[in-house]
Amino acid sequence: FFIGGAKIIRACILYARFDPACMVHVRGIEPPICVPLSHQMPFYRERHQKYEAMPAALAGYIRQSRGALHMIDVGANVGDTILSTTPQADDRYLAIEPHPKFFKYLIENTCWVEGATCLQIACGDSVGGLALERAHRGTAGVRLDHSGGYRVVSQTLDEIWAKEWGGADVNFLKVDTDGFDVAVLRGAEALIRSKHPWIFYECDIRLTENGLDRHMEMIEHLANEGYRYIVVFNNF
């Protein structure tokens, strides 16, 4: 599927503005996963052995040290990160994905995971609304000017966590929202302070408004909340 003439066929289909659903075998994920043809994640995982390998390793460590995995995935996309953790019977997942295109794939891919709850909502540092860009190559950013794209409701993660899980234990918090990650963490202060989960988040200063300053402030904020170590690495 990913080699030879198939690449040309794929490019032609996408050029014609078609983006059909495909079932693909992806490195590090069982069973096969359903993704839009335009999604780049299967290519990245195939080409780079360590691409997105950390969540699976971290999930294994959390199970050994804290018991069952209680994971909140903000920016769950098509559910690939959740599936890469190899869900176990006692695990719980709260998967949050605001984009309508990716949300339908998230539902399809996690429907067999008994402990998974999927929500189509955005997370931020306040209650309100956001505009999402149209999906492209497996991602979709946030429009801070609220123009165009898809309009979605935004809540703080603290509010969602309290409503959906009743403030129950969280030991793994993953945030991947293409530049909105600091805002998500700012809206999760009660969760972070009380549960002290492992935090895995995208730190991309190019995508974040006032990126360097905001991410350095977040690192300082986490230090004030009792975190003592940070590991910085790229996905490859």
C-alpha positions as CSV (number, residue, x, y, z in Angstrom):
1,F,0.0,0.0,0.0
2,F,2.8,2.4,0.9
3,I,5.3,1.6,-1.9
4,G,5.7,1.9,-5.6
5,G,2.8,2.8,-7.8
6,A,0.5,2.9,-4.9
7,K,2.0,6.2,-3.9
8,I,1.1,7.7,-7.3
9,I,-2.5,6.3,-7.0
10,R,-2.8,7.8,-3.5
11,A,-1.5,11.2,-4.7
12,C,-4.0,11.2,-7.6
13,I,-7.0,10.3,-5.3
14,L,-6.1,13.1,-2.9
15,Y,-5.5,15.6,-5.7
16,A,-9.0,14.9,-6.8
17,R,-10.2,15.9,-3.3
18,F,-11.2,12.5,-2.3
19,D,-10.2,11.2,1.1
20,P,-11.6,7.7,1.7
21,A,-11.3,5.7,4.8
22,C,-8.7,2.9,4.8
23,M,-7.9,0.0,7.1
24,V,-4.2,-0.2,7.6
25,H,-1.7,-2.2,9.6
26,V,0.4,0.2,11.6
27,R,3.7,-0.5,13.4
28,G,3.1,-0.7,17.2
29,I,-0.7,-0.9,17.0
30,E,-3.0,-4.0,17.0
31,P,-5.5,-4.6,15.4
32,P,-5.5,-2.7,12.1
33,I,-6.7,0.9,12.4
34,C,-9.1,3.0,10.3
35,V,-7.7,6.3,9.0
36,P,-8.4,8.7,6.2
37,L,-6.2,8.2,3.2
38,S,-4.5,11.5,3.7
39,H,-3.3,10.7,7.2
40,Q,0.5,10.7,7.5
41,M,0.7,8.7,10.8
42,P,1.0,5.3,9.2
43,F,3.9,6.5,7.1
44,Y,5.7,8.0,10.0
45,R,5.4,4.9,12.1
46,E,6.6,2.7,9.2
47,R,9.6,4.9,8.4
48,H,10.7,5.7,11.9
49,Q,11.0,2.9,14.4
50,K,10.8,5.2,17.5
51,Y,8.0,7.5,16.2
52,E,5.5,7.9,19.0
53,A,7.1,5.0,20.9
54,M,7.2,6.9,24.3
55,P,3.5,6.6,25.1
56,A,3.5,2.8,24.9
57,A,6.7,2.6,27.0
58,L,5.3,5.1,29.6
59,A,2.0,3.2,29.8
60,G,3.9,0.0,30.6
61,Y,5.8,1.8,33.4
62,I,2.7,3.3,34.9
63,R,1.0,-0.1,35.0
64,Q,4.0,-1.5,36.9
65,S,4.2,1.4,39.3
66,R,0.6,2.6,39.8
67,G,-1.6,-0.3,38.6
68,A,-4.2,0.1,35.9
69,L,-3.7,2.9,33.4
70,H,-6.1,5.9,33.8
71,M,-5.3,8.0,30.8
72,I,-6.8,11.3,29.5
73,D,-5.8,11.9,25.9
74,V,-6.5,15.5,24.7
75,G,-6.2,15.6,21.0
76,A,-6.8,11.9,20.6
77,N,-7.1,12.2,16.8
78,V,-7.9,8.8,15.4
79,G,-7.1,6.9,18.6
80,D,-3.7,5.7,17.6
81,T,-2.0,6.8,20.9
82,I,-4.6,5.0,23.0
83,L,-4.3,1.8,20.9
84,S,-0.5,1.9,21.1
85,T,-0.7,1.6,24.9
86,T,-2.3,-1.9,24.3
87,P,-5.4,-1.4,26.4
88,Q,-5.9,-3.8,29.3
89,A,-9.1,-4.9,31.0
90,D,-8.8,-2.6,34.0
91,D,-7.6,0.5,32.1
92,R,-9.7,3.6,31.6
93,Y,-9.4,6.2,28.9
94,L,-11.0,9.6,28.4
95,A,-10.4,10.5,24.7
96,I,-11.0,14.1,23.7
97,E,-11.0,15.1,20.1
98,P,-12.9,18.2,18.8
99,H,-12.5,17.8,15.1
100,P,-15.5,16.1,13.4
101,K,-13.4,14.4,10.8
102,F,-11.1,12.7,13.3
103,F,-13.7,12.1,15.9
104,K,-15.6,9.6,13.7
105,Y,-12.4,7.6,13.3
106,L,-11.7,7.8,17.0
107,I,-15.1,6.2,17.7
108,E,-14.5,3.5,15.1
109,N,-11.0,2.6,16.4
110,T,-11.8,2.5,20.1
111,C,-15.3,1.0,20.1
112,W,-13.9,-2.3,21.3
113,V,-12.0,-0.7,24.2
114,E,-14.4,-1.2,27.1
115,G,-12.8,1.4,29.4
116,A,-12.8,4.2,26.7
117,T,-15.1,7.3,26.7
118,C,-14.9,9.6,23.7
119,L,-15.9,13.2,23.8
120,Q,-16.1,15.6,20.9
121,I,-15.1,18.9,22.6
122,A,-12.2,21.2,22.8
123,C,-10.0,21.9,25.8
124,G,-8.6,25.3,26.8
125,D,-7.9,27.5,29.7
126,S,-11.4,28.9,29.8
127,V,-15.0,28.1,28.7
128,G,-15.9,29.4,25.3
129,G,-15.6,28.6,21.7
130,L,-12.8,27.9,19.2
131,A,-12.5,27.5,15.5
132,L,-10.6,24.6,14.0
133,E,-8.8,24.5,10.7
134,R,-9.8,21.9,8.2
135,A,-8.0,18.6,8.5
136,H,-4.9,18.2,6.5
137,R,-2.5,15.3,6.5
138,G,-3.8,14.0,9.8
139,T,-3.8,17.2,11.8
140,A,-5.9,20.4,12.3
141,G,-4.8,23.4,14.2
142,V,-6.8,26.0,16.1
143,R,-7.7,29.4,14.7
144,L,-7.3,32.0,17.5
145,D,-9.2,34.6,15.4
146,H,-12.2,32.2,15.3
147,S,-12.5,32.6,11.6
148,G,-13.5,29.9,9.2
149,G,-13.1,26.2,9.8
150,Y,-15.3,24.3,12.4
151,R,-16.6,26.1,15.4
152,V,-16.5,24.0,18.6
153,V,-17.3,24.4,22.3
154,S,-14.3,24.7,24.6
155,Q,-14.1,23.8,28.3
156,T,-11.3,23.4,30.8
157,L,-10.0,19.9,31.3
158,D,-10.7,20.3,35.0
159,E,-14.4,20.7,34.2
160,I,-14.5,17.8,31.8
161,W,-12.5,15.6,34.3
162,A,-14.9,16.4,37.1
163,K,-18.0,15.8,35.0
164,E,-17.0,12.7,33.2
165,W,-14.8,11.0,35.8
166,G,-16.0,12.6,39.0
167,G,-12.5,13.7,39.8
168,A,-11.3,10.1,39.9
169,D,-7.6,9.1,39.5
170,V,-5.6,10.1,36.5
171,N,-2.1,8.8,36.1
172,F,-1.3,9.6,32.5
173,L,-2.2,12.9,30.8
174,K,-1.3,13.2,27.1
175,V,-1.8,16.5,25.3
176,D,-1.2,17.0,21.5
177,T,-3.2,20.0,20.2
178,D,-0.9,21.6,17.7
179,G,0.1,24.8,19.6
180,F,-2.8,24.9,22.1
181,D,-1.1,22.6,24.6
182,V,-0.1,25.2,27.2
183,A,-3.7,26.5,27.3
184,V,-5.0,22.9,27.9
185,L,-2.5,22.4,30.8
186,R,-3.5,25.8,32.2
187,G,-7.1,24.5,32.3
188,A,-6.1,21.4,34.2
189,E,-4.5,22.9,37.2
190,A,-6.7,21.1,39.8
191,L,-6.1,17.7,38.1
192,I,-2.4,18.2,37.9
193,R,-2.1,19.5,41.5
194,S,-4.3,16.7,43.0
195,K,-3.4,13.7,40.9
196,H,0.2,14.5,39.8
197,P,-0.1,12.4,36.6
198,W,2.7,11.7,34.2
199,I,2.4,14.4,31.6
200,F,3.2,13.9,27.9
201,Y,2.7,17.0,25.8
202,E,3.8,18.6,22.6
203,C,6.1,21.5,23.1
204,D,6.3,23.2,19.8
205,I,7.2,26.9,20.0
206,R,6.6,27.4,16.3
207,L,2.9,26.5,16.7
208,T,2.3,28.3,20.0
209,E,1.6,32.0,20.2
210,N,4.6,33.6,22.1
211,G,5.8,30.0,22.1
212,L,9.2,30.1,23.8
213,D,8.0,32.3,26.7
214,R,4.8,30.3,27.2
215,H,6.5,26.9,27.2
216,M,9.2,28.1,29.6
217,E,6.5,29.5,31.9
218,M,4.7,26.1,31.8
219,I,7.9,24.3,32.8
220,E,8.3,26.6,35.7
221,H,4.6,26.2,36.6
222,L,5.0,22.4,36.7
223,A,8.1,22.7,38.8
224,N,6.0,24.7,41.3
225,E,3.5,21.9,41.3
226,G,6.1,19.4,42.4
227,Y,7.5,18.0,39.1
228,R,11.2,17.6,39.2
229,Y,12.2,16.1,35.9
230,I,11.5,16.8,32.3
231,V,12.6,14.8,29.2
232,V,12.7,16.7,25.9
233,F,12.9,14.7,22.7
234,N,11.6,14.6,19.1
235,N,9.2,12.0,17.7
236,F,11.9,10.3,15.7
